[in-house]
Amino acid sequence: MGVQHVDGDKKANLMLYTLSTCIWCKRIKLFLQQQGIGYDYVDVDSLAGDEREKTLEEIRRWNPRCSFPSLLVNGEKCVVGFDEGKIREAIGI
């Protein structure tokens, strides 16, 4: 997977699935950075072939509609879309 990492002062087990052109995806990245939270992410539209298909399958496990952004928290919960309240609750901030 074309996973990128963003460092932060606060450690969390976050995997963010985004599209490079999505305004809500950009907003969630900015929000996490402003909160000082480190996370991993992949811009799914930058992937191709098997890598893209495997990533989409992973997203569908948590978000059957496969919409973006999809934030996987601790490998247990998925927050779909940019909802600051739900993100704060899921991360515990």
C-alpha positions as CSV (number, residue, x, y, z in Angstrom):
1,M,0.0,0.0,0.0
2,G,1.2,3.5,-0.7
3,V,0.9,4.4,3.0
4,Q,2.3,7.7,4.2
5,H,3.0,8.7,7.8
6,V,2.5,12.1,9.5
7,D,4.3,12.5,12.8
8,G,2.5,14.0,15.8
9,D,3.2,14.7,19.5
10,K,0.2,12.5,20.4
11,K,0.4,8.9,19.4
12,A,-2.7,7.1,18.1
13,N,-3.2,4.0,16.0
14,L,-5.0,5.8,13.1
15,M,-5.2,4.7,9.4
16,L,-6.9,7.3,7.2
17,Y,-8.2,6.4,3.7
18,T,-8.6,9.5,1.5
19,L,-8.8,10.8,-2.0
20,S,-6.3,13.4,-3.0
21,T,-8.9,15.8,-4.4
22,C,-11.5,15.5,-1.6
23,I,-12.0,18.7,0.4
24,W,-13.3,16.7,3.5
25,C,-10.2,14.4,3.3
26,K,-8.0,17.5,3.4
27,R,-10.0,18.9,6.3
28,I,-9.5,15.7,8.4
29,K,-5.8,15.7,7.7
30,L,-5.5,19.3,8.8
31,F,-7.6,18.7,11.9
32,L,-5.4,15.8,13.0
33,Q,-2.3,17.9,12.4
34,Q,-3.7,20.8,14.3
35,Q,-4.4,18.4,17.2
36,G,-0.8,17.1,17.1
37,I,-1.9,13.6,16.4
38,G,0.2,11.3,14.3
39,Y,-1.4,9.1,11.7
40,D,-0.9,7.0,8.6
41,Y,-2.8,7.6,5.4
42,V,-3.2,6.6,1.8
43,D,-4.7,8.6,-1.0
44,V,-6.6,5.7,-2.6
45,D,-6.9,7.5,-6.0
46,S,-3.1,7.4,-6.3
47,L,-3.1,3.6,-6.2
48,A,-3.4,1.3,-9.2
49,G,-4.1,-2.3,-10.0
50,D,-4.0,-5.0,-7.3
51,E,-2.8,-2.4,-4.7
52,R,-5.9,-0.3,-5.2
53,E,-8.2,-3.3,-5.2
54,K,-6.8,-4.6,-1.9
55,T,-7.1,-1.2,-0.3
56,L,-10.7,-0.8,-1.4
57,E,-11.5,-4.3,0.0
58,E,-10.0,-3.2,3.3
59,I,-12.0,-0.1,3.4
60,R,-15.2,-2.0,2.6
61,R,-14.7,-4.2,5.6
62,W,-15.2,-1.1,7.8
63,N,-17.2,1.1,5.5
64,P,-19.3,-0.9,3.0
65,R,-20.2,2.2,1.0
66,C,-16.5,2.9,0.5
67,S,-16.9,6.6,1.0
68,F,-14.1,9.1,1.9
69,P,-12.6,10.0,4.2
70,S,-12.6,6.8,6.3
71,L,-10.6,6.9,9.5
72,L,-9.8,3.5,11.1
73,V,-9.2,3.9,14.8
74,N,-7.2,1.2,16.7
75,G,-8.2,-1.3,14.0
76,E,-11.6,-1.4,15.8
77,K,-13.8,1.5,14.7
78,C,-14.3,3.5,11.5
79,V,-15.4,7.1,11.4
80,V,-16.8,7.9,8.0
81,G,-16.6,11.5,6.7
82,F,-15.4,14.6,8.5
83,D,-17.3,14.8,11.8
84,E,-15.1,16.5,14.4
85,G,-17.3,15.3,17.3
86,K,-17.2,11.6,16.2
87,I,-13.5,11.8,15.5
88,R,-12.7,13.3,19.0
89,E,-14.9,10.7,20.6
90,A,-13.3,7.8,18.7
91,I,-9.7,9.0,19.4
92,G,-10.4,10.1,23.0
93,I,-9.5,13.7,22.7
